Amino acid sequence: MTSPFLGEFLGTMTLIVLGDGVVAGALLKRSKGEGAGWIAITAGWAFGVLAGIFVATATGSPDAHLNPAVTVAGAVGSGDFSKLWVYIPAQMLGAFAGAAIVWLHYLPHWAATPEPDLKLACFCTGPAIRDAKANWTSEIIATFFLILTISALVTNTLGASGAIPRGVAPYMVGMLVWGIGLSLGGTTGYAINPARDLGPRIAHAVLPIAGKGSSDWGYALVPVGGPVIGAVLAGLLVRALGI
């Protein structure tokens, strides 16, 4: 019953349940985690990545990309684009499903929270300072270093030296995402994953969330396009370096 599509779907869904879930817990009124802050949010996303990887690998996707940017970078680096048509739809659907579960989990808290912008932040990213060039640049840079470091990690795990035990790799990817959030996430909320942003943004738009406002579609291209550009650039570098 397992398959790469199912693995990417369930893994990405798990990522979003824990990732958007920690944001909701920190922002929504009368949550016991209200006010937990940026450290808790970045840690929650890191643990969400770790959990998502384990779920994906157990249910049929040993690649456990959970992110169209990772899938695109892998295609550019290897020249094999066949996984795009399976992984990316699964990731998008999984992200939407995960966001819907977060909405259900925190159901009474939406009405208790008067600020529409806080509700939107529980689903998708937004810039700290709205400046198109700077926002695009932030997403490109953060995703570039995500892909470059993952590629180095895979080389050290699966390469000839095998310097990093394979079982440790998911924990290191989680730590990498935590580090990116802490170091580079303050500008745009570090989408670094088109599915992570677009799937939940669509969920925000269609779900009957009490007192919600705009889904901010004017910004939506940045957390989708920026990570793709960063992924392509990193994939080209990885291919040129042979790592």
C-alpha positions as CSV (number, residue, x, y, z in Angstrom):
1,M,0.0,0.0,0.0
2,T,3.0,2.4,0.5
3,S,4.2,4.5,-2.5
4,P,6.3,7.5,-3.2
5,F,3.2,9.6,-3.6
6,L,1.7,8.5,-0.3
7,G,5.0,9.0,1.5
8,E,5.4,12.5,0.2
9,F,1.8,13.3,1.0
10,L,1.8,11.9,4.6
11,G,5.3,13.3,5.3
12,T,4.4,16.8,4.1
13,M,1.1,16.6,6.0
14,T,2.9,15.7,9.2
15,L,5.4,18.6,8.6
16,I,2.6,21.1,8.3
17,V,0.6,19.8,11.2
18,L,3.6,20.3,13.5
19,G,4.9,23.4,11.8
20,D,1.7,25.4,11.4
21,G,0.6,23.9,14.7
22,V,3.4,25.5,16.6
23,V,2.7,28.8,15.0
24,A,-1.0,28.5,16.0
25,G,0.0,27.5,19.5
26,A,2.2,30.6,19.9
27,L,-0.1,33.1,18.3
28,L,-3.7,32.2,18.9
29,K,-5.5,33.7,21.9
30,R,-6.1,31.4,25.0
31,S,-3.7,28.8,23.7
32,K,-1.5,27.5,26.5
33,G,1.5,28.2,24.2
34,E,0.5,31.8,23.5
35,G,3.5,34.1,23.4
36,A,6.0,31.3,23.2
37,G,8.0,33.3,20.6
38,W,10.4,32.8,17.8
39,I,12.6,30.2,19.4
40,A,9.6,27.9,20.0
41,I,8.3,28.4,16.5
42,T,11.7,27.6,14.8
43,A,12.1,24.6,17.0
44,G,8.6,23.3,16.2
45,W,9.3,23.6,12.5
46,A,12.6,21.7,12.9
47,F,10.9,18.9,14.8
48,G,8.1,18.9,12.2
49,V,10.7,18.3,9.5
50,L,12.2,15.5,11.5
51,A,8.8,13.8,12.0
52,G,7.9,14.3,8.4
53,I,11.0,12.6,7.2
54,F,10.3,9.6,9.3
55,V,6.7,9.4,8.2
56,A,7.6,9.8,4.5
57,T,10.3,7.1,4.6
58,A,8.1,4.7,6.5
59,T,5.2,5.1,4.0
60,G,6.9,4.8,0.7
61,S,9.2,7.8,-0.1
62,P,12.8,7.1,0.9
63,D,13.8,10.5,-0.6
64,A,11.5,12.3,1.9
65,H,11.7,15.6,0.1
66,L,8.6,17.2,1.6
67,N,9.5,20.3,-0.4
68,P,9.1,21.1,-4.1
69,A,12.4,23.1,-3.9
70,V,14.3,20.0,-2.8
71,T,12.6,18.0,-5.6
72,V,13.5,20.7,-8.2
73,A,17.1,21.0,-7.0
74,G,17.4,17.2,-7.2
75,A,16.1,17.2,-10.8
76,V,18.4,20.1,-11.8
77,G,21.4,18.4,-10.2
78,S,20.8,15.0,-11.6
79,G,19.1,15.8,-14.9
80,D,16.2,13.4,-14.0
81,F,12.9,15.3,-13.8
82,S,10.6,12.3,-13.5
83,K,10.0,12.7,-9.8
84,L,8.6,16.2,-10.2
85,W,5.2,14.9,-11.5
86,V,4.8,12.5,-8.5
87,Y,6.3,14.4,-5.6
88,I,5.2,17.9,-6.1
89,P,1.4,17.2,-6.3
90,A,1.7,15.0,-3.3
91,Q,3.5,17.7,-1.3
92,M,1.0,20.3,-2.2
93,L,-2.0,18.1,-1.2
94,G,-0.2,17.0,2.0
95,A,0.4,20.7,2.9
96,F,-3.2,21.6,2.3
97,A,-4.4,18.6,4.4
98,G,-2.0,19.4,7.2
99,A,-3.2,23.0,7.4
100,A,-6.9,21.8,7.5
101,I,-6.0,19.6,10.4
102,V,-4.4,22.5,12.3
103,W,-7.6,24.6,11.7
104,L,-9.6,21.7,13.1
105,H,-7.3,21.2,16.1
106,Y,-7.4,24.8,17.1
107,L,-11.1,25.3,16.2
108,P,-12.4,27.4,19.2
109,H,-9.3,29.6,19.1
110,W,-9.9,31.3,15.8
111,A,-13.0,33.1,17.1
112,A,-11.2,34.0,20.3
113,T,-8.4,35.7,18.2
114,P,-9.5,39.1,16.9
115,E,-6.5,39.8,14.6
116,P,-6.8,38.4,11.1
117,D,-3.1,38.8,10.4
118,L,-2.3,36.4,13.3
119,K,-4.7,33.8,11.9
120,L,-3.1,34.1,8.4
121,A,0.4,33.7,10.0
122,C,-0.7,30.3,11.3
123,F,-1.1,29.1,7.7
124,C,1.5,30.9,5.6
125,T,4.4,33.3,5.6
126,G,4.6,37.1,5.3
127,P,7.4,39.6,5.3
128,A,8.5,41.6,8.4
129,I,9.2,44.5,6.0
130,R,7.3,44.4,2.7
131,D,9.9,45.1,0.1
132,A,9.6,42.9,-3.0
133,K,13.3,42.9,-3.9
134,A,14.4,42.2,-0.4
135,N,11.8,39.6,0.2
136,W,12.6,37.7,-3.0
137,T,16.3,37.9,-2.1
138,S,15.7,36.5,1.4
139,E,13.8,33.5,0.1
140,I,16.4,32.8,-2.6
141,I,19.3,33.0,-0.2
142,A,17.7,30.8,2.5
143,T,16.6,28.1,0.1
144,F,20.0,28.2,-1.7
145,F,21.8,27.3,1.6
146,L,19.1,24.8,2.5
147,I,19.8,22.9,-0.7
148,L,23.5,23.3,-0.7
149,T,23.8,22.0,2.9
150,I,21.4,19.1,2.3
151,S,23.5,18.1,-0.8
152,A,26.6,18.2,1.3
153,L,24.9,16.1,4.0
154,V,23.7,13.5,1.5
155,T,27.2,13.3,0.1
156,N,28.7,12.7,3.6
157,T,26.0,10.2,4.4
158,L,25.8,8.2,1.2
159,G,29.1,8.9,-0.4
160,A,32.2,6.8,-0.4
161,S,33.4,8.1,3.0
162,G,30.1,7.6,4.8
163,A,31.3,10.1,7.4
164,I,27.8,10.6,8.7
165,P,25.7,7.6,9.7
166,R,22.5,7.4,7.6
167,G,20.2,7.2,10.6
168,V,21.6,10.5,11.9
169,A,20.8,12.4,8.6
170,P,17.1,13.2,9.4
171,Y,18.1,14.8,12.7
172,M,20.7,16.9,10.9
173,V,18.2,18.1,8.4
174,G,16.0,19.1,11.2
175,M,18.9,21.0,12.8
176,L,19.6,22.7,9.5
177,V,16.0,23.9,9.2
178,W,16.2,25.2,12.8
179,G,19.4,27.0,12.0
180,I,18.0,28.6,8.9
181,G,14.9,29.8,10.8
182,L,17.0,31.3,13.6
183,S,19.6,32.9,11.3
184,L,17.7,33.8,8.1
185,G,14.0,33.5,9.0
186,G,13.4,36.9,10.5
187,T,12.9,38.7,7.2
188,T,10.2,36.6,5.5
189,G,9.3,33.8,7.9
190,Y,11.5,31.4,5.8
191,A,9.1,29.6,3.6
192,I,12.0,27.9,1.8
193,N,9.3,25.4,0.6
194,P,6.6,26.3,-2.0
195,A,4.2,23.6,-0.7
196,R,4.6,24.7,2.9
197,D,3.3,28.2,1.9
198,L,0.9,27.7,-1.0
199,G,-1.0,24.6,0.3
200,P,-1.8,26.2,3.7
201,R,-2.6,29.6,2.0
202,I,-5.2,27.9,-0.2
203,A,-6.5,26.2,3.0
204,H,-6.8,29.6,4.6
205,A,-8.7,30.9,1.6
206,V,-11.3,28.1,1.5
207,L,-11.8,27.1,5.1
208,P,-14.5,28.7,7.2
209,I,-12.1,30.3,9.6
210,A,-13.9,32.6,12.1
211,G,-13.0,36.2,11.5
212,K,-10.3,35.6,8.9
213,G,-9.2,38.3,6.6
214,S,-7.3,38.4,3.3
215,S,-5.1,35.5,2.2
216,D,-2.6,38.0,0.9
217,W,-2.4,36.7,-2.6
218,G,-0.4,39.7,-3.6
219,Y,2.6,38.3,-1.7
220,A,2.0,34.6,-2.5
221,L,4.4,34.4,-5.5
222,V,7.4,35.3,-3.3
223,P,7.4,32.2,-1.1
224,V,6.8,30.0,-4.1
225,G,9.1,31.6,-6.7
226,G,11.9,32.6,-4.4
227,P,12.5,29.0,-3.2
228,V,12.3,27.6,-6.7
229,I,15.0,30.1,-7.9
230,G,17.2,29.4,-4.9
231,A,16.8,25.6,-5.5
232,V,17.7,25.9,-9.2
233,L,20.8,28.0,-8.4
234,A,21.9,25.5,-5.7
235,G,21.2,22.5,-8.0
236,L,23.3,24.0,-10.7
237,L,26.2,24.6,-8.3
238,V,25.9,21.1,-6.9
239,R,26.0,19.7,-10.4
240,A,29.0,21.8,-11.3
241,L,30.9,20.7,-8.1
242,G,29.8,17.1,-8.4
243,I,28.5,16.8,-4.9
